[in-house]
Amino acid sequence: MRNFLLLSTIFVLLTACTFSEKPKFKYVDNLEVKNIGLRNVTLKADAIFNNPNHLKGKLSIDSVLVFVDNIEVGAISAQEFNVPSQSEFAIPLEGTFSLSKIYEENKKSLLGSVLKVIQTDSLDIKYEGTIRYHLGSFSYPYQINKQQKVSIK
């Protein structure tokens, strides 16, 4: 009888904390220009995930590159984020980047670029890279590829 209780307890503990599937990357949302100046631009977005499991884990940003008007301006780096169990959650993707790369790429057509931004009041922002989920020795990469015109008003 004692062996049956021990086996029953072990079975309940093992099935209560199941890892049925990895967290799901849903989409990138809330792309916005948080701040823009003569030298720097601060960009912000949220990567939305859903974790259907009872188990938690961690997400880390491996390498998420940021492009403004198809010019790479930098990469986002951040600390690891805790993944809550059985919920939808957002990971902030925010970084401040120098506009010098954009100016250098468009030296010959700088006036045209400035006029284009003034006329359209928007920038073409692209996030591209990898966010990685960790749970013990298990690891899974999520590919991020989101491009959108963002208002600078």
DRENDO-1510 file (C-alpha; in Angstrom, 1 decimal, always signed):
<recs>
REC; n; res; u; v; w
REC; 1; MET; +0.0; +0.0; +0.0 .
REC; 2; ARG; +2.9; +2.4; +0.8 .
REC; 3; ASN; +4.5; +1.7; -2.6 .
REC; 4; PHE; +1.1; +2.5; -4.3 .
REC; 5; LEU; +0.9; +5.9; -2.4 .
REC; 6; LEU; +4.5; +6.7; -3.2 .
REC; 7; LEU; +4.0; +5.9; -6.9 .
REC; 8; SER; +0.7; +7.9; -7.0 .
REC; 9; THR; +2.4; +10.9; -5.4 .
REC; 10; ILE; +5.3; +10.8; -7.9 .
REC; 11; PHE; +2.8; +10.5; -10.8 .
REC; 12; VAL; +0.7; +13.5; -9.6 .
REC; 13; LEU; +3.9; +15.6; -9.1 .
REC; 14; LEU; +5.2; +14.8; -12.6 .
REC; 15; THR; +1.9; +15.4; -14.4 .
REC; 16; ALA; +1.1; +18.6; -12.5 .
REC; 17; CYS; +4.1; +20.5; -13.9 .
REC; 18; THR; +4.0; +19.4; -17.5 .
REC; 19; PHE; +5.7; +21.2; -20.3 .
REC; 20; SER; +3.2; +20.7; -23.1 .
REC; 21; GLU; +4.5; +23.2; -25.5 .
REC; 22; LYS; +6.9; +26.1; -25.8 .
REC; 23; PRO; +5.6; +29.7; -25.3 .
REC; 24; LYS; +4.2; +31.1; -28.5 .
REC; 25; PHE; +5.5; +34.3; -30.1 .
REC; 26; LYS; +2.4; +36.1; -31.3 .
REC; 27; TYR; +3.4; +39.5; -32.8 .
REC; 28; VAL; +5.3; +42.8; -32.4 .
REC; 29; ASP; +3.1; +45.6; -31.3 .
REC; 30; ASN; +3.3; +49.3; -30.3 .
REC; 31; LEU; +6.1; +50.3; -32.6 .
REC; 32; GLU; +6.7; +54.0; -31.9 .
REC; 33; VAL; +9.3; +56.7; -32.0 .
REC; 34; LYS; +9.6; +57.6; -28.3 .
REC; 35; ASN; +11.9; +60.5; -28.8 .
REC; 36; ILE; +13.7; +62.1; -31.7 .
REC; 37; GLY; +16.4; +64.8; -31.6 .
REC; 38; LEU; +19.1; +66.1; -33.9 .
REC; 39; ARG; +21.6; +63.4; -32.8 .
REC; 40; ASN; +19.6; +60.5; -31.4 .
REC; 41; VAL; +16.3; +58.6; -31.8 .
REC; 42; THR; +14.7; +56.4; -29.2 .
REC; 43; LEU; +12.5; +53.6; -30.6 .
REC; 44; LYS; +10.1; +51.4; -28.6 .
REC; 45; ALA; +8.1; +48.2; -29.4 .
REC; 46; ASP; +6.6; +45.3; -27.5 .
REC; 47; ALA; +7.1; +41.6; -28.4 .
REC; 48; ILE; +3.9; +39.8; -27.3 .
REC; 49; PHE; +4.2; +36.1; -26.2 .
REC; 50; ASN; +1.7; +33.6; -24.7 .
REC; 51; ASN; +2.9; +30.9; -22.3 .
REC; 52; PRO; +0.2; +28.1; -22.0 .
REC; 53; ASN; +2.4; +26.1; -19.5 .
REC; 54; HIS; +2.5; +25.8; -15.8 .
REC; 55; LEU; +6.3; +26.1; -16.0 .
REC; 56; LYS; +8.0; +29.5; -16.1 .
REC; 57; GLY; +11.3; +30.2; -17.9 .
REC; 58; LYS; +13.4; +33.1; -19.2 .
REC; 59; LEU; +13.6; +35.1; -22.4 .
REC; 60; SER; +16.7; +36.8; -23.6 .
REC; 61; ILE; +17.4; +39.0; -26.6 .
REC; 62; ASP; +20.1; +37.3; -28.7 .
REC; 63; SER; +20.4; +39.9; -31.4 .
REC; 64; VAL; +17.6; +42.2; -32.5 .
REC; 65; LEU; +18.8; +44.7; -35.1 .
REC; 66; VAL; +17.0; +48.0; -35.7 .
REC; 67; PHE; +16.7; +49.6; -39.2 .
REC; 68; VAL; +15.5; +53.1; -39.9 .
REC; 69; ASP; +14.7; +53.6; -43.6 .
REC; 70; ASN; +16.6; +50.4; -44.4 .
REC; 71; ILE; +19.7; +51.6; -42.7 .
REC; 72; GLU; +21.0; +49.6; -39.7 .
REC; 73; VAL; +21.2; +52.0; -36.8 .
REC; 74; GLY; +22.1; +49.5; -34.0 .
REC; 75; ALA; +21.0; +46.5; -32.0 .
REC; 76; ILE; +18.8; +46.1; -28.9 .
REC; 77; SER; +20.4; +44.4; -25.9 .
REC; 78; ALA; +18.6; +43.8; -22.6 .
REC; 79; GLN; +18.7; +41.6; -19.5 .
REC; 80; GLU; +16.8; +38.4; -19.3 .
REC; 81; PHE; +13.1; +38.5; -18.7 .
REC; 82; ASN; +11.1; +36.1; -16.5 .
REC; 83; VAL; +8.3; +34.3; -18.3 .
REC; 84; PRO; +5.1; +34.0; -16.3 .
REC; 85; SER; +3.2; +30.8; -16.3 .
REC; 86; GLN; -0.1; +30.5; -18.1 .
REC; 87; SER; -0.4; +34.1; -19.3 .
REC; 88; GLU; +0.1; +36.5; -22.2 .
REC; 89; PHE; +3.0; +38.9; -21.6 .
REC; 90; ALA; +5.1; +41.6; -23.4 .
REC; 91; ILE; +8.8; +42.0; -23.7 .
REC; 92; PRO; +9.9; +45.6; -24.2 .
REC; 93; LEU; +12.2; +46.3; -27.1 .
REC; 94; GLU; +13.6; +49.8; -26.6 .
REC; 95; GLY; +16.9; +51.4; -27.6 .
REC; 96; THR; +18.4; +54.8; -28.3 .
REC; 97; PHE; +20.4; +55.1; -31.5 .
REC; 98; SER; +22.6; +57.7; -33.1 .
REC; 99; LEU; +21.3; +59.2; -36.3 .
REC; 100; SER; +24.8; +59.7; -37.6 .
REC; 101; LYS; +24.6; +56.5; -39.6 .
REC; 102; ILE; +21.5; +57.7; -41.4 .
REC; 103; TYR; +23.1; +61.1; -42.0 .
REC; 104; GLU; +26.3; +59.4; -43.4 .
REC; 105; GLU; +24.3; +57.1; -45.7 .
REC; 106; ASN; +22.3; +60.0; -47.1 .
REC; 107; LYS; +25.0; +62.7; -47.3 .
REC; 108; LYS; +24.3; +63.4; -51.0 .
REC; 109; SER; +20.5; +63.4; -50.5 .
REC; 110; LEU; +20.4; +64.7; -46.9 .
REC; 111; LEU; +18.0; +67.6; -47.9 .
REC; 112; GLY; +15.8; +65.2; -49.7 .
REC; 113; SER; +15.7; +62.8; -46.7 .
REC; 114; VAL; +14.9; +65.6; -44.3 .
REC; 115; LEU; +12.1; +66.9; -46.6 .
REC; 116; LYS; +10.7; +63.4; -47.0 .
REC; 117; VAL; +10.5; +63.0; -43.2 .
REC; 118; ILE; +8.9; +66.4; -42.8 .
REC; 119; GLN; +6.4; +65.8; -45.5 .
REC; 120; THR; +5.4; +62.3; -44.4 .
REC; 121; ASP; +5.9; +62.7; -40.6 .
REC; 122; SER; +6.9; +59.1; -40.5 .
REC; 123; LEU; +9.9; +56.7; -40.5 .
REC; 124; ASP; +10.2; +53.2; -41.8 .
REC; 125; ILE; +11.2; +51.1; -38.8 .
REC; 126; LYS; +12.2; +47.5; -38.9 .
REC; 127; TYR; +13.1; +45.1; -36.0 .
REC; 128; GLU; +14.9; +41.9; -37.1 .
REC; 129; GLY; +16.6; +39.3; -35.0 .
REC; 130; THR; +16.2; +36.5; -32.4 .
REC; 131; ILE; +14.7; +36.3; -28.9 .
REC; 132; ARG; +15.5; +33.0; -27.1 .
REC; 133; TYR; +13.4; +31.1; -24.6 .
REC; 134; HIS; +15.3; +29.2; -21.8 .
REC; 135; LEU; +14.0; +26.5; -19.4 .
REC; 136; GLY; +16.8; +24.6; -17.8 .
REC; 137; SER; +18.9; +23.1; -20.6 .
REC; 138; PHE; +16.1; +23.5; -23.1 .
REC; 139; SER; +16.4; +26.5; -25.4 .
REC; 140; TYR; +14.2; +27.7; -28.4 .
REC; 141; PRO; +14.8; +30.7; -30.7 .
REC; 142; TYR; +12.0; +33.0; -32.0 .
REC; 143; GLN; +12.6; +34.9; -35.1 .
REC; 144; ILE; +11.5; +38.6; -35.1 .
REC; 145; ASN; +10.9; +40.4; -38.4 .
REC; 146; LYS; +8.6; +43.4; -38.2 .
REC; 147; GLN; +8.6; +46.4; -40.4 .
REC; 148; GLN; +6.2; +49.4; -40.1 .
REC; 149; LYS; +5.9; +53.1; -40.9 .
REC; 150; VAL; +5.9; +54.9; -37.6 .
REC; 151; SER; +4.6; +58.4; -37.0 .
REC; 152; ILE; +7.1; +60.9; -35.4 .
REC; 153; LYS; +4.5; +63.4; -34.3 .
</recs>
